[in-house]
Amino acid sequence: MKETMAGVPTLLEFLKDNLSSGDVVAADPSLLGYGNWNGLAKGLSESGISLVASSTNLVDTVWDADSDNPRPAYGKDSAYPHSIEYAGLTIEEKLSNVRAVMASGGAQALVISTLDETAWLYNVRGNDIVYNPVVRSYAIVQEDNATWYLDLDKITPEIEDHLGDLVTIAAYDEIWDDLADLSSNPLINTIMLPDDSLSSGCSFKLYDTVLESKRWMVVTPTLKMKAQKNSVEISRMKEALIMDGVALSDFLAELERQMGAGEVPTEVTAQELLKTYRLSQKDCTELSFATISGYAEHGAIMHYEATNLTSVPIETDSLYLLDSGGQYLGGTTDITRTMHYGTPTAEMIEMYTLVLMGMIDFITLTFPSSMSRWDMEVLPRRPLYAKGLNYRHSSSHGIGMYLFVHEVVEVQVKPGYVLSNEPGFYKDGAWGVRIENQMLVVDTGMFFDEPFYTFEALSLVPYEPKLIDVALLTHYQANWLNAYNLEVREKVGQELLNQGRLEGYEWLLTKTEPIGISSATVPNPTLLPVIAVTLFTLIKGLYFTN
């Protein structure tokens, strides 16, 4: 069962249905967001049920007692510096920027509980969480000092030199006493804590440790600054995505060779081979998430993960969906391509083309800064909507800079944000199509006295020509596709040659042949939703705001 799905009760509903007045629910307050905790406590109290903070995590206690199924351990590797050649800004510069925001709001302290924010602020990385190069830690920033709370076994002389006298190192659990002292300090009037407007926010334990009169629940300045990549980060991310394009193109060439030779790769062998190709690239340290390698009906499962128990052969009579990514020192990658190694059906071709059209409509949008990401959701869905179809996931999410592949970003995007663009179509029990690229938000100038932005493609891997019905494309979409293919040839193709990967280079050339514009439809309906959504946003801003 998954909460929010039809017919699945919420946690509150489940507890109220299975408990009685006078019962008590215990939970770990360090693991539940403050908004969720307060909402749960209020809802339970209406039925006479109490929610109390447990001093120990009961799940951990039970799990640790099971010697046959021990809890997976956190990574043991030490923390390490993230070089300025990738970060673009020093710790001192970042702290100065954060403190300026704190001062403007009259705050004397900022608490950071999100792992990617502490990693970004202190220019450090680690291996505590699989697929995520972060360290389990907290941070508190004050006007004249900053503290990093973590497992002291993670500290090395290199980290101490890196942090210098800018950051004080403290044991992980010391944050509770330090935060309580700050809260009781009469000289401290305002403490900034992460709110729950974009995510679950800080834990209830952090929230409850600070006096109500001193709490300032905010979208943290570190969240905002981290999301808006600087020029060095953007340059490094572009380099990483070229390397990722090389790995994926060379892998897809090899997979196509295997299929043509009558070999029978499986979902698992394919994803393991791709991992080898990816990790062979410069600065790639690990994958950014568990690869989704789904053939036929497995491709219709949005978050499928192939195992030795579920893996099936990749054959020639259905679609193969591959969603994968890597962690490079220069950036995090996330890309999806869908292939067919035989003769696709007309329905497969139509659905692939509609998804491709939606992806192009999205990435070519020019929009006012006031437009939200939710307003944009209509664009990648428009071609499917026209057929009465849809998909059950968001079309976009933020992507970090050698951090989380799903990065929390604000609803109003800004230049420097890196987002995914991933429309899809899923035929339940049969097959799935998804196309996903990374894209950079860039400034296009001022119009109507407001900044306007657009997107720049970052992912550079060919699409599958046999799955594209050119007659469905508009001239505008066909022109964009040809320009994209040319960029793939110039950047990824050249790097394939530089690395001597000739099989991958020849494959890339065959997949990026120019398509005939005359075959595409003359009208350009892709502009209509762009204009409509833009006008809607402008009108909404003019007439429906105070």
WOHUMO-V636211 format. One line per field, one symbol per residue. ss: DSSP state (h for helix, s for strand, l for the rest). phi: phi as a letter, one per 30 degrees, with the letter a starting at -180 (. if undefined). burial: 1 if it has 24 or more other C-alpha atoms within 12 Angstrom, else 0. A space follows every 10 residues. Layout:
ss: ???
phi: ???
burial: ???
This chain:
ss: llllllllll hhhhhhhhll lllsssslll llshhhhhhh hhhhhlllls sssllllhhh hhhhllllll llllllllls sllhhhhlll hhhhhhhhhh hhhhllllss ssllhhhhhh hllsslllsl lsllllssss sslllsssss lhhhllhhhh hhhllllsss sllhhhhhhh hhhhllllll ssssllllll llshhhhhhl lhhhssssll hhhhhhhlll hhhhhhhhhh hhhhhhhhhh hhhhhhhhhh lllllshhhh hhhhhhhhhl lllsssslll lsssshhhhh llllllllll llslllllss sssslsssll ssllssssss lllllhhhhh hhhhhhhhhh hhhlllssll lshhhhhhhh hhhhhlllll lllllllsll llllllslll lslllllsss sllsssslll sssslsssss ssssssslls ssssssslll llllhhhllh hhlshhhhhh hhhhhhhhhh hhhhhhhhll lhhhhhhhhh hlllllhhhl sllllhhhhh hhhhhhhhhh hhhlll
phi: .beideicdd eddddddcbb ejdbccbddd cceddddddd ddddddcicc cbdcdbddde dddddcddbd deddecdddb dceddcdibd eddddddddd deddciccab ccccdddddd dchbbabdce ibdbcdabbb cbdbabbcca dddddbeddd dddhcdbdcb deddeddddd dddddddccb bdbddcdcbd idddddeddc eedcdbdbdd dddddddcdd dddddddddd ddddddeddd dddddddedd didbdceddd ddddeddddd deidcadcad eccbchdddd cdbdbdbddc dbddcccacc cbcaabcced lcbabbbbbb cbcddddddd dddddddddd eddcdcbddd ddddddeddd ceddedcica bcaddaadbd chbddccdbd dddbejdcbd bbdabbceib abbbbbbcbc dbdckcbhhb dcbbccdcdb bdccedcccd ddddeddddd dddddddedd cdeddddeci cddddddddd dcdecddddd dddbdddddd dddddeddde ddcccd
burial: 0000000000 0100110000 0000101111 1111111101 1001100011 1010000000 0000000000 0000000111 1111011111 1101110110 1100001111 1111111111 1111111111 1111111111 1110011111 1101100011 0110011111 0100110110 0110000101 1111110111 1111111111 1001111111 1111111111 0011011111 1111111111 1111110010 0000111111 1111101111 1111111111 1111111111 1101110000 1111110111 1111111111 1111111111 1001000111 1111111111 1111111111 1110111111 1111000001 1001111111 1111111111 1111111111 1111111000 1111111111 1100000000 0111111111 1111111111 0111111111 1101111111 1111110000 1011111110 1111100000 0000111011 0011001100 000000
